[in-house]
Each structure stands twice: as structure tokens, then as C-alpha cells.
Amino acid sequence: MAGLPTRTRVIVIGAGVVGLTCAVRLAEAGYDVHVLARDLPLETTSAVAAAVWYPYRALPQDRVTAWSARAYAEFARLAEVEPGAGVRMRTGRELTRAEIPQPWWAEAVPDLRPVSRPPSGYAGGWEFEAPVVDMSVYLPWLVTRLERLGGTLTRHALSALPNAAQVVINCAGLAARRLADDRTLTPVRGQICQVEQIGLSEWWVDDSEPSRPVYVVPRLHDIVVGGTAEEGDWDTRPREETARAILTVAERLVPALAGARVLRHRVGLRPARPSVRLEAEDTGGGRVVVHCYGHGGAGVTMSWGCADDVIALVQERVPA
Ligand SMILES: Cc1cc2nc3c(=O)[nH]c(=O)nc-3n(C[C@H](O)[C@H](O)[C@H](O)COP(=O)(O)OP(=O)(O)OC[C@H]3O[C@@H](n4cnc5c(N)ncnc54)[C@H](O)[C@@H]3O)c2cc1C
């Protein structure tokens, strides 16, 4: 008697937003998916993300724009049909100190408008509706979605890329520096404060000072106030002085924040790279490793777009 047809086994390394999104898409495509991760979802850099849809510190511009556009569409869909995913569409503004032409990623946003009356100190900016993702809700929701499709998530720290599966997806974020021996990956340290939700519904970004981006992102139960972007800084401990500076600058931008109770200080290391690595490496004997890491400050923003490309690379080589 013929046995049941076996599905192609895929190991996904990493349970951040990139690994989990790829895992969900692969499971939907019929693969037998197992995620191995040193840190579980709520312990990852992804859990620290603000996380507003905003292409930031990620290259190359053309691919980032395309991935971000696809992810925008998927998040907009989730916001409409899956309220439990923790995704909401919220209007917000990127403010600029000088008048600038449209942002390079403008075509990824359906409706981008110039800010009509910028606050004092600003020359202009862009207003649009963007997905805002509450990662404390969204990452567990992705895990549930994966498990319903038959996939698994296991805590397991790997010392090298595994060869126990025909297909391996490397979504180790900054740790790909060691796992894939990629010295071009560097940390860009981001410190944020989570403050109580005071009824704010719109987000704000001011990226005029590269190492001190200012952003205020209201989520379901709190508001993320940032931040910093410190190149090459590996320190994951929050700094008190930095927190004070973050709150002072943010209150200037959004005065309603004054007096809001601070709930938590957090730090994450953005996995920055001269360009996102999304490519397949054939490792012999019909095995393939698809690398998908180096998303800088936009891993959430690009997640669904990158996952689609990862799945296409796998399907070209190994059927489910
Ligand atoms: C303060 C801050 C604010 C941000 N705001 C935004 C935002 O508003 N919008 C946005 O789009 N992005 C934002 N980002 C960027 C975003 O967080 C990252 O781009 C994203 O988290 C990268 O996701 P990832 O899945 O690649 O990596 P990670 O979330 O770091 O996940 C990596 C996974 O790989 C696992 N791993 C690593 N090594 C091993 C190993 N040896 N064995 C097994 N598993 C391993 C880890 O344990 C983890 O599970 C922000 C980042 C920071 C720090």
C-alpha cells in the first residue's frame, strides 16, 4: 500500500516578524514548516518595533519600495478582516525641517498628501494612512496562524545553519552575522519608551536628525515614543539620560504626551546591512538555503513582500 505523500520539510531560523511571516506563507503553500529560534517572538527585536509601516534604514530603494507596497496591502487587509491580529490603519505625519520632494517610497502608499499646516519649526511633511502593528498582539497571532496550518515553533539556539531539511530559511536577523558569516550586518541601536495610552490615535515621525529620530506611535494599549538610531552600538540596556531626552523632544512634537505615565523602557538592535539579503544559495545535494535578513528599521514594513519573494525562490527549486 502506498504511504501518504510526504510534504517537503522546511526549517525556518528565527521567530521575529521576518521568520514568522515567511513560515506562515510557506505553510499556506503546503510545506511542512518548523521554526527554530533562540529567542521566542516576544523576546526578539521585532517585539521592540514601534511598529508603524515606514520604510526606514533599509536598502536598496527599489526593492524596499516594492516589498513595502505589498506588505502595506496585506496589513490593510488584515486591519479590515482580522481585528484580532493587532493591526490598525492610522493617519499620521512625517514632518521635515526643510521642504523636500516626495519620499523615495511614495509609490508604495495609496494616498500621500503634503502636510497643510506643519507645526512650528517644521517646513512641511507628508501625511498618509499607515498600518500600525501592535507587536505584542501580532507576533503571537502569527504563531497561532502558523500552528493552525500545521507548523511548529521550538526554542532552539543553532550554532550553524542546519542540514536536517532540504530547505532552510535563514531569518536570524542580526545574528546572521555569525550564522552566515556576514560581517556587513551591523546593529543600529534603538531605544524607546512605552507610555500609557492617553487617547492618541495619530502617529508622528520626524527623521531630520539621523541618530535621533523622533516618533510617537499610538497602539492599542500604549504609545511608543522614540527614539535613537545609534550605529554600531551593541548595548541593549536602556539609558536613563537617553530616555529623558526622548520624552522631552517627543513632548515638544506632541504636547498631549506631557505627564503620560511611562510604562517601560526598551532597546532593540536593528539588523542593518548595505542592502537586505534576500537570495537563495544552493548548498548541494538538492538542498537550498534562502537568506532573508538585514531589514534594518523596516522589517515589519517589508515583511509580507519579502515573504512572497522567499516563497517564490523556494517554489522555483523544491515543490511542496
Ligand atoms: C526601537 C526600534 C523601533 C523599530 N520600529 C520599527 C517600525 O516602526 N517599523 C518597522 O517596520 N520596523 C521597525 N523596527 C525594525 C524591526 O524591528 C526589524 O527590522 C525587525 O525586527 C527585523 O526582524 P527579524 O525577524 O529579521 O529579526 P529579529 O526580530 O531580531 O528576529 C531574529 C530571530 O532569529 C533568532 N535567532 C538568531 N540567532 C539564532 C540562532 N543562532 N539560532 C536560532 N535562532 C536564532 C532570534 O532568536 C529571533 O527569533 C524597529 C526596530 C527598533 C529596534
The ligand as a Tripos MOL2 file, in Angstrom:
@<TRIPOS>MOLECULE
LIG
   53    58     1     0     0
SMALL
NO_CHARGES

@<TRIPOS>ATOM
      1 C1         13.3900   50.7390   18.5150 C.3       1 LIG1
      2 C2         13.0150   50.0850   17.2250 C.ar      1 LIG1
      3 C3         11.8960   50.5520   16.5300 C.ar      1 LIG1
      4 C4         11.5370   49.9540   15.3120 C.ar      1 LIG1
      5 N1         10.4340   50.4000   14.6810 N.ar      1 LIG1
      6 C5         10.0670   49.8380   13.5070 C.ar      1 LIG1
      7 C6          8.9040   50.2750   12.8390 C.ar      1 LIG1
      8 O1          8.2030   51.1740   13.3030 O.2       1 LIG1
      9 N2          8.5740   49.6610   11.6580 N.ar      1 LIG1
     10 C7          9.3330   48.6510   11.1290 C.ar      1 LIG1
     11 O2          8.9980   48.1390   10.0580 O.2       1 LIG1
     12 N3         10.4390   48.2190   11.7660 N.ar      1 LIG1
     13 C8         10.8320   48.7820   12.9060 C.ar      1 LIG1
     14 N4         11.9720   48.3630   13.5560 N.ar      1 LIG1
     15 C9         12.8430   47.3830   12.8690 C.3       1 LIG1
     16 C10        12.3760   45.9690   13.0780 C.3       1 LIG1
     17 O3         12.2400   45.7270   14.4490 O.3       1 LIG1
     18 C11        13.3960   44.9890   12.4600 C.3       1 LIG1
     19 O4         13.6430   45.3210   11.1220 O.3       1 LIG1
     20 C12        12.8400   43.5810   12.5410 C.3       1 LIG1
     21 O5         12.5100   43.2790   13.8640 O.3       1 LIG1
     22 C13        13.7860   42.5350   11.9960 C.3       1 LIG1
     23 O6         13.1190   41.3150   12.1390 O.3       1 LIG1
     24 P1         13.8370   39.9120   12.0370 P.3       1 LIG1
     25 O7         12.7700   38.8930   12.1160 O.co2     1 LIG1
     26 O8         14.7480   39.9300   10.8590 O.co2     1 LIG1
     27 O9         14.8130   39.8490   13.3030 O.3       1 LIG1
     28 P2         14.5530   39.5640   14.8490 P.3       1 LIG1
     29 O10        13.2810   40.1440   15.3050 O.co2     1 LIG1
     30 O11        15.8020   40.0160   15.5230 O.co2     1 LIG1
     31 O12        14.4360   38.0010   14.9360 O.3       1 LIG1
     32 C14        15.5550   37.1750   14.7380 C.3       1 LIG1
     33 C15        15.2160   35.7710   15.1800 C.3       1 LIG1
     34 O13        16.3170   34.9150   14.8830 O.3       1 LIG1
     35 C16        16.6050   34.1390   16.0210 C.3       1 LIG1
     36 N5         17.9970   33.6770   16.0470 N.ar      1 LIG1
     37 C17        19.0990   34.4380   15.9950 C.ar      1 LIG1
     38 N6         20.1920   33.6330   16.0930 N.ar      1 LIG1
     39 C18        19.7400   32.3630   16.1920 C.ar      1 LIG1
     40 C19        20.3960   31.1120   16.3210 C.ar      1 LIG1
     41 N7         21.7140   31.0120   16.3710 N.pl3     1 LIG1
     42 N8         19.6240   30.0010   16.4040 N.ar      1 LIG1
     43 C20        18.2690   30.0760   16.3650 C.ar      1 LIG1
     44 N9         17.6220   31.2650   16.2390 N.ar      1 LIG1
     45 C21        18.3400   32.3860   16.1580 C.ar      1 LIG1
     46 C22        16.3120   35.1040   17.1580 C.3       1 LIG1
     47 O14        16.2700   34.4170   18.3940 O.3       1 LIG1
     48 C23        14.9850   35.6530   16.6850 C.3       1 LIG1
     49 O15        13.9620   34.7380   16.9790 O.3       1 LIG1
     50 C24        12.3390   48.9070   14.7760 C.ar      1 LIG1
     51 C25        13.4310   48.4460   15.4950 C.ar      1 LIG1
     52 C26        13.7740   49.0250   16.6950 C.ar      1 LIG1
     53 C27        14.9460   48.4980   17.4500 C.3       1 LIG1
@<TRIPOS>BOND
     1     1     2 1
     2     2     3 ar
     3     2    52 ar
     4     3     4 ar
     5     4     5 ar
     6     4    50 ar
     7     5     6 ar
     8     6     7 ar
     9     6    13 1
    10     7     8 2
    11     7     9 ar
    12     9    10 ar
    13    10    11 2
    14    10    12 ar
    15    12    13 ar
    16    13    14 ar
    17    14    15 1
    18    14    50 ar
    19    15    16 1
    20    16    17 1
    21    16    18 1
    22    18    19 1
    23    18    20 1
    24    20    21 1
    25    20    22 1
    26    22    23 1
    27    23    24 1
    28    24    25 2
    29    24    26 1
    30    24    27 1
    31    27    28 1
    32    28    29 2
    33    28    30 1
    34    28    31 1
    35    31    32 1
    36    32    33 1
    37    33    34 1
    38    33    48 1
    39    34    35 1
    40    35    36 1
    41    35    46 1
    42    36    37 ar
    43    36    45 ar
    44    37    38 ar
    45    38    39 ar
    46    39    40 ar
    47    39    45 ar
    48    40    41 1
    49    40    42 ar
    50    42    43 ar
    51    43    44 ar
    52    44    45 ar
    53    46    47 1
    54    46    48 1
    55    48    49 1
    56    50    51 ar
    57    51    52 ar
    58    52    53 1
@<TRIPOS>SUBSTRUCTURE
     1 LIG1         1 GROUP 0 **** ****
